[in-house]
């Protein structure tokens, strides 16, 4: 919009002031418009100062109060800045907390890796221990076979030795029995010989006493060879019977000794076999226990490895989330800083424009007041002054534009000059010369 006022004086001095109305819009619903118009008029006179008619609106104080909407916007900006500062502080605290969590997770991962190494050493120890047990078991099995072979060889050797001893003992027994029997038989023979000789001696004494009778019986001879043969046969029969009894007793004793040796051998074999079976069962139980321990340890190792991998994956996922959150927060902070900088730039531009308009208004008011007291014309010279002010600041939703011009001439004629500008460009310019 364009408004114009003019004032004249009787001395022929004339002034014209024109201003292009300005309008502004700010994102958030801020809008303001200002227009200023003033005019002085007076009837021209010749040689004297005519009465001056003053527009009372120019004498009223200028309403330079700050728009309450601007104050509300500034308060809102301050609250937003406080909120952004609080968000930034909380974000920094969150970043510090996440960095601490990241360090804790890295420490846990290192500990898990060390524990994994230690578990591999334990596996090697268990494997070496199990291999040692297997070697011991194989050694025991070989020793068992050797013991069995040695035992059988010893039994065979003992049996052979016992048979040899039996033969020797039998020979000794046979020889001793025969010698004793021979001695007994010799003693018996000697006894029977002595008895026979005594009987013969008695018979001879009887024969000598009964010689008549004997002489009468000389026709029958005495058979001593038959008697000796009969006695010898009788004693041989007794010796054979004794030998048979001795052999029977020997066979009985030999069988008893064989039974006892077999019984002792069987007992010893059963004892050793039971002992070896107990040792084998004990070793098998130990092996089964070690296998169970190994299986449990392998399961624990697999579980620990799985949990470690899950913990590492979780830590990596959390780290990625933290990095993404940090990146997002950094981008948000940069965006908020840019917006804050833009708001500050807008604020500075608004403050500068407000100060500029205030100075312009005060300058124009002072010029107008000084022009009212010093209006006189002495020459026909014409002096002209025109000035313009434009300012523009373009942001999304913000556009200020304004221009002003002032023209003054001192002559006997009144010159009214009109200038119209839009966005810093000259749109219309006209000048009118009023008669005296």
Secondary structure, 3 states (H helix, E strand, C coil): CEEEEEEECCCCEEEEEEEECEEEEECCCEEEEECCCCCEECCCCCCCCCCCEECHHHHCCCCCCCCHHHHHHHHHHHHHHHHHHHHHHHHHHHHHHHHHHHHHHHHHHHHHHHHHHHHHHHHHHHHHHHHHHHHHHHHHHHHHHHHHHHHHHHHHHHHHHHHHHHHHHHHHHHHHHHHHHHHHHHHHHHHHHHHHHHHHHHHHHHHHHCHHHHHHCCCCCCCHHHHHHHHHHHHHHHHHHHHHHHHHHHHHHHHHHHHHHHHHHHHHHHHHHHHHHHHHHHHHHHHHHHHHHHHHHHHHHHHHHHHHHHHHHHHHHHHHHHHHHHHHHHHHHHHHHHHHHHHHHHHHHHHHHHHHHHHHHHHHHHHHHHHHHCCCCCCCCCCCCCCCCCCCCCECCEEEECCEEEEEEECCCEEEEEEEEECCEEEEEEEEEECC
